[in-house]
Amino acid sequence: MAGAVLGKTVDELAAGDRAAITKIVTETDIHLYVGMTGDLNPLYVDESYAAHSRYGGRIAPGILTAGLVLAVISTRLPGAGTILEQQRFHFTAPVRPGDAITAFVEVAEVMPSRGRARLRATCKNQDGTVVLDGELVVLPPPRVRQQETGRPR
């Protein structure tokens, strides 16, 4: 991984560290998910079916919202090189095509002896409604060892 910039190590994290990203969930996002997984739930793809559901219209798959949390941990906090070990998500409200979702991640606990961190996650839509609440345990990237030349190994 010459030249790769890794995220924060477990020693560089502190409780209270935060990061977030925002994304508008598009029709294309939903269709790509459906095409990739084969998950043809009519709540995602059939407006007439979804209109008569408890949601009153089409919704995005919950895993798309969870994916935004994973995007935060892999790109911002702790960042590149992070491995997800555990996740628990509670989907609290539907996400609809066109919603702007902000995924927030906060370090709840650093466990240096275990090389892990516990993170809290929340996603909100453009109206401030919480659509996902959760917790994750991650293995932040390891410290890059230096060779005698001083270059990362």
C-alpha positions in Angstrom: 0.0 0.0 0.0 2.7 2.4 -0.9 1.4 5.9 -0.7 -1.9 4.9 1.0 -3.1 7.2 3.7 -4.7 5.2 6.5 -7.2 6.4 9.0 -6.6 7.0 12.7 -5.1 4.2 14.7 -6.7 3.1 18.0 -4.1 5.2 19.8 -5.1 8.3 17.8 -8.8 8.0 18.6 -10.6 9.6 21.6 -14.1 9.4 23.0 -16.1 12.2 21.5 -14.4 12.2 18.1 -17.0 12.8 15.4 -17.5 12.7 11.7 -20.5 12.8 9.2 -21.4 12.6 5.6 -24.6 13.6 3.7 -26.0 12.0 0.6 -29.3 12.3 -1.3 -30.7 8.8 -1.8 -31.6 8.6 -5.5 -33.7 6.3 -7.6 -30.4 5.1 -9.2 -29.1 4.1 -5.7 -32.2 2.0 -5.1 -32.1 0.4 -8.6 -28.4 -0.4 -8.3 -29.0 -2.0 -4.9 -31.9 -4.1 -6.2 -29.9 -5.1 -9.3 -26.8 -6.0 -7.4 -28.6 -8.0 -4.6 -31.7 -9.3 -6.4 -33.7 -7.9 -3.4 -36.9 -7.1 -5.3 -39.0 -6.2 -2.3 -42.0 -4.4 -3.7 -41.6 -1.7 -1.1 -38.5 -0.6 -3.0 -39.7 -1.0 -6.6 -43.5 -1.1 -6.9 -45.2 2.3 -6.2 -48.8 0.9 -6.3 -47.9 -1.9 -3.8 -46.0 0.5 -1.6 -48.7 3.1 -1.7 -51.0 0.7 0.2 -48.3 -0.3 2.7 -47.7 1.1 6.2 -45.3 3.5 4.6 -47.7 5.0 2.1 -45.1 4.9 -0.7 -41.8 3.5 -1.8 -38.9 3.4 0.6 -35.2 2.8 0.2 -33.6 -0.4 1.6 -32.5 0.1 5.1 -29.1 -1.3 4.2 -28.5 1.7 2.0 -28.8 3.9 5.0 -26.5 1.6 7.0 -24.1 1.8 4.1 -23.7 5.6 4.7 -22.6 4.8 8.3 -20.0 2.4 6.8 -18.9 5.1 4.4 -18.2 7.4 7.3 -16.1 4.8 9.2 -14.1 3.8 6.0 -13.4 7.3 4.8 -13.5 9.7 7.8 -13.5 8.1 11.2 -11.5 6.1 11.9 -10.9 6.1 8.1 -9.2 4.0 5.5 -8.1 0.6 6.6 -10.8 0.3 9.2 -12.4 -3.2 9.6 -16.0 -3.6 10.8 -16.3 -6.3 13.5 -19.8 -5.8 14.8 -22.9 -3.8 14.0 -26.3 -3.2 15.5 -28.7 -1.0 13.7 -32.3 0.0 14.6 -34.2 1.5 11.6 -36.5 4.0 13.2 -38.2 5.7 10.2 -38.4 5.1 6.4 -36.0 6.7 4.0 -37.6 7.7 0.7 -36.1 8.4 -2.7 -34.9 12.0 -2.7 -34.3 12.2 1.0 -31.0 13.8 2.1 -29.5 11.5 4.8 -26.7 12.6 7.1 -24.8 9.8 8.8 -23.2 10.8 12.0 -20.5 8.6 13.8 -19.1 9.3 17.2 -16.4 7.4 19.1 -18.1 6.1 22.3 -15.2 4.1 23.7 -11.6 3.4 22.8 -10.4 -0.1 23.7 -6.6 0.1 23.1 -5.9 -3.3 24.8 -8.2 -4.9 22.3 -7.2 -2.8 19.3 -10.9 -1.7 18.9 -13.2 1.2 19.2 -17.0 1.3 19.9 -18.8 3.8 17.8 -22.4 5.3 18.0 -24.1 5.9 14.7 -27.2 8.0 13.9 -28.7 8.9 10.6 -31.1 11.8 10.1 -33.1 13.0 7.1 -33.4 16.5 5.9 -36.1 17.2 8.4 -34.0 16.1 11.4 -35.9 12.8 11.8 -33.7 10.0 13.1 -34.0 7.1 10.6 -31.3 4.9 12.0 -29.7 4.5 15.4 -26.9 2.0 16.0 -23.6 0.9 17.5 -20.5 -0.6 15.9 -17.3 -2.1 17.0 -14.4 -1.5 14.6 -10.7 -2.4 14.3 -9.0 0.9 13.3 -6.1 0.6 11.0 -2.8 -0.5 12.5 0.1 1.8 12.9 2.2 1.6 9.7 5.6 0.1 10.6 8.6 1.9 9.2 11.4 0.2 7.4 15.0 1.3 7.9 14.6 3.6 5.0 11.7 5.4 6.7 9.2 4.3 4.1 5.9 2.6 5.2 6.0 -1.1 4.8 
